[in-house]
Amino acid sequence: MSFDIITDSASNLPKTFAEKNNISIISLKYMLGDEEFDSYVEKENDDSLKNFYARMREKVSTSTSNINAATFEEQFTQVLDAGRDILYISFSSGLSSSYSFAKSTGDALKEKYPERKIYIVDSLSVTYGLGLFVATAVQMRKDGKNIDEIHDWLEENKLNVMHFFTVDDLVYLKRGGRISPATAMFGTLLGVKPVLHVTNDGKLEKITKVQGRKQSLSVLTDKVAETIKDPKTQPVAIVHGDCAEDAEFVKKLIKERVGTKDFIIDYLTPIIGAHSGPGTIAIFFFGKGR
């Protein structure tokens, strides 16, 4: 039985990759000032992303929105009416309510299409953590695995997708309620940079704080060395909030430290960038567990 792999634009996956591998991507939207944008379309244009971060540096307001139930119903129904099953791999439920909308929609459609399989997977991941997870599902499909086998593997391995990141300006974490205003103010004055990860329940959590940008990037590399599995045979994804030189610096450190050969370096798209800000560096890979 044929099936579609569907995800959302929080995966950070390029449109070219999605089209080549027959992945459907549902787009989240973001606001920049009083203008609304489709994050999946904007992902393809580096100039638009540079503009996005430039506007953030100018203190233009940003926000993001979830995917609603009506959008999921429209997308899923098209697939089901075509006689195909659904494997939807969602943005972390710890960071977005999109998963709950997808799950409730999928459950309702199971009653209408009892002959179809509808799997809704909470990835507990975001950006290229989700992207690597989806790419693995795609490769499994190419290798002949069926929807049940892929679903079971995803559920069993979701907590092996590692996320580590740091930000350059604490004000954006303050706006999102991740740190207090006092912490942001004193941290900025002292040059403190937090290092964060994604927890087992798919939420952001600070694991340490260091003084200075270079030190924070070095700590990211330490976390990779401590937790990565098979570093020479898997890709490491590095995404950045319009700070490509820092991404290349981290790539160099990881390559020297653990011997990784395959890297993905890309812009962090606005769905997460709106909440972490310019200067964000995030690293994703398969590891030994969160």
C-alpha positions in Angstrom: 0.0 0.0 0.0 1.4 3.4 -1.0 1.8 6.1 1.6 2.8 9.8 1.8 5.4 11.2 4.2 4.2 14.6 5.3 5.9 17.1 7.6 5.9 20.8 8.3 8.2 23.7 7.5 9.7 23.7 11.0 11.8 20.8 9.6 14.0 23.4 7.7 14.1 21.0 4.7 14.8 22.7 1.3 12.0 22.6 -1.2 14.4 20.9 -3.7 14.9 18.0 -1.2 11.2 17.7 -0.6 10.3 17.6 -4.3 13.1 15.2 -5.2 12.0 12.8 -2.4 8.2 13.2 -2.7 7.7 14.8 0.7 4.7 17.0 1.3 5.5 20.0 3.6 2.8 22.0 5.3 3.9 25.6 5.8 3.7 27.5 9.1 3.5 31.2 8.8 5.3 34.1 10.5 4.8 37.8 10.9 7.5 40.3 10.3 6.2 43.7 11.5 2.6 43.8 10.0 3.4 41.5 7.1 2.6 37.8 7.0 4.9 35.3 5.2 4.7 31.6 4.2 7.9 30.1 5.8 8.2 27.2 3.3 8.3 29.5 0.3 10.6 32.0 2.0 13.0 29.1 2.9 14.2 28.9 -0.7 15.4 32.5 -0.9 18.6 33.3 1.1 18.1 37.0 0.4 14.7 37.0 2.1 16.3 35.2 5.1 19.1 37.8 5.3 16.4 40.5 5.2 14.5 38.7 7.9 17.4 38.8 10.3 18.4 42.3 9.3 14.9 43.5 10.2 15.1 41.6 13.5 18.4 43.5 14.3 16.4 46.7 13.6 14.0 45.5 16.4 11.1 44.9 14.0 8.6 42.6 15.8 8.3 38.9 14.8 5.8 36.1 15.7 4.8 32.7 14.3 1.5 30.8 14.0 0.5 27.2 14.3 -1.0 25.0 11.6 -4.7 24.8 12.3 -7.0 21.8 12.0 -8.6 23.0 8.8 -5.3 23.0 7.0 -4.5 19.5 8.2 -7.9 18.2 7.2 -7.5 19.6 3.7 -4.0 18.2 3.2 -4.8 14.8 4.7 -8.1 14.4 2.9 -6.4 14.9 -0.5 -4.1 12.0 0.3 -6.7 9.7 1.6 -9.1 10.4 -1.3 -6.3 9.3 -3.6 -6.1 6.0 -1.9 -2.9 6.5 0.0 -2.0 6.2 3.7 -0.4 9.0 5.8 2.7 9.2 7.9 2.8 12.7 9.3 5.9 13.7 11.3 5.2 16.8 13.3 7.1 19.7 14.9 7.6 19.0 18.6 4.5 19.1 20.8 6.7 20.7 23.4 7.1 23.8 21.3 3.9 24.0 19.2 0.3 23.0 19.4 0.4 22.0 15.7 0.9 18.3 16.7 -2.3 18.3 18.8 -4.3 19.7 15.8 -2.8 17.1 13.5 -3.5 14.3 16.0 -7.1 15.3 16.5 -7.6 15.7 12.8 -6.0 12.3 12.0 -8.2 10.6 14.7 -11.4 12.1 13.2 -10.4 11.0 9.7 -9.8 7.4 10.8 -13.5 7.1 11.3 -14.2 8.4 7.9 -11.5 6.3 6.2 -11.3 3.1 8.3 -9.5 1.3 5.5 -6.6 3.8 5.5 -3.6 4.0 7.9 -3.0 7.4 9.4 0.0 7.8 11.7 0.7 11.1 13.4 4.2 11.1 15.0 5.3 13.7 17.5 8.9 14.1 16.6 9.8 15.9 19.8 12.3 17.7 17.5 12.6 20.9 15.6 14.4 22.5 12.6 17.1 20.1 11.2 16.5 17.7 14.1 13.0 17.2 12.6 14.6 17.4 9.1 17.1 14.6 9.8 14.3 12.5 11.3 12.2 13.0 8.2 15.1 12.3 5.9 15.7 9.0 7.6 12.1 8.0 7.1 12.5 8.8 3.4 15.5 6.6 3.1 13.7 3.8 4.9 10.9 4.1 2.4 13.4 3.9 -0.5 14.9 0.8 1.1 11.5 -0.9 0.9 10.3 -0.5 4.5 6.5 -0.3 4.9 4.6 2.4 6.8 4.3 0.3 9.9 8.0 -0.4 10.1 9.0 3.2 9.6 6.4 4.4 12.1 7.7 2.0 14.8 11.3 3.0 14.1 10.4 6.7 14.5 8.7 6.1 17.8 11.6 4.0 19.1 14.3 6.4 18.0 12.9 10.0 18.4 14.9 10.6 21.6 18.2 9.9 19.8 17.9 13.0 17.8 20.1 15.6 19.5 19.7 19.3 19.5 22.2 21.8 21.0 22.2 25.5 20.4 23.3 28.9 21.6 22.1 32.5 21.0 23.9 35.7 20.6 21.3 38.1 22.1 19.3 37.1 25.2 16.4 39.5 24.5 14.7 37.0 22.1 14.7 34.2 24.8 13.3 36.7 27.2 10.5 37.6 24.8 9.6 33.9 24.5 9.6 33.5 28.3 12.6 31.2 28.3 14.5 33.4 30.7 13.5 36.2 33.0 14.0 39.9 32.1 16.6 40.2 35.0 18.6 37.3 33.7 18.5 38.8 30.2 19.7 42.2 31.4 22.5 41.0 33.6 23.5 38.3 31.1 23.8 40.9 28.3 25.9 43.2 30.5 28.2 40.3 31.5 28.5 38.8 28.0 26.9 35.5 29.2 25.8 33.1 26.5 23.4 30.2 27.3 23.8 26.7 25.8 20.5 24.9 25.4 19.1 21.6 24.3 15.8 19.9 23.5 14.6 17.7 26.3 12.8 14.3 26.3 9.5 16.1 26.2 10.5 18.2 23.3 11.0 21.5 25.2 13.9 23.9 25.3 16.1 23.8 28.4 19.3 25.6 29.4 22.1 23.2 30.2 24.9 25.6 31.0 26.0 29.2 30.5 29.4 30.5 29.6 31.0 33.9 29.1 31.7 35.0 25.5 30.6 33.9 22.1 33.7 31.7 21.2 33.3 29.8 24.5 29.7 29.0 23.8 30.6 27.7 20.3 33.3 25.6 21.9 30.9 24.1 24.4 28.5 23.1 21.5 31.4 21.1 20.1 32.0 19.5 23.5 28.3 18.4 23.6 28.7 16.9 20.1 31.8 14.9 21.2 30.1 13.7 24.4 26.9 12.4 22.8 27.3 11.7 19.0 27.0 8.2 17.7 29.1 7.0 14.7 30.4 10.5 14.0 32.2 9.5 10.8 29.2 7.9 9.1 26.4 10.3 9.7 25.8 14.0 8.7 25.8 16.8 11.3 23.5 19.7 10.5 24.4 23.2 11.6 21.9 26.0 11.1 22.5 29.7 11.8 20.7 32.9 12.3 22.6 34.9 9.6 26.0 34.1 11.0 27.6 31.8 8.4 31.2 32.4 9.6 30.3 31.1 13.1 28.7 28.0 11.5 31.9 27.3 9.5 33.9 27.8 12.7 31.8 25.2 14.5 32.0 22.8 11.6 35.8 23.1 11.7 35.8 22.3 15.5 33.6 19.3 15.1 35.6 18.0 12.1 38.8 18.2 14.1 37.3 16.9 17.3 35.2 13.9 16.3 36.1 13.3 12.6 32.7 14.0 11.0 33.0 14.2 7.3 29.4 15.1 6.1 27.9 18.4 7.1 24.7 20.3 6.3 25.0 24.1 6.8 21.9 26.2 6.3 20.0 29.2 7.5 17.7 28.8 10.5 14.3 29.6 9.1 12.0 32.2 10.7 9.7 29.7 12.5 12.5 29.2 15.1 14.6 32.2 14.2 11.8 34.5 15.3 12.2 33.2 18.8 16.0 32.8 19.0 17.2 35.8 17.0 20.1 36.7 14.8 23.3 34.9 15.8 21.7 31.6 16.7 23.8 28.5 16.1 22.1 25.1 16.4 23.6 21.6 15.8 21.6 18.4 15.1 22.7 14.8 14.8 21.8 11.3 16.0 23.3 10.5 19.4 23.3 8.2 22.4 20.1 9.8 23.9 19.1 13.1 25.2 
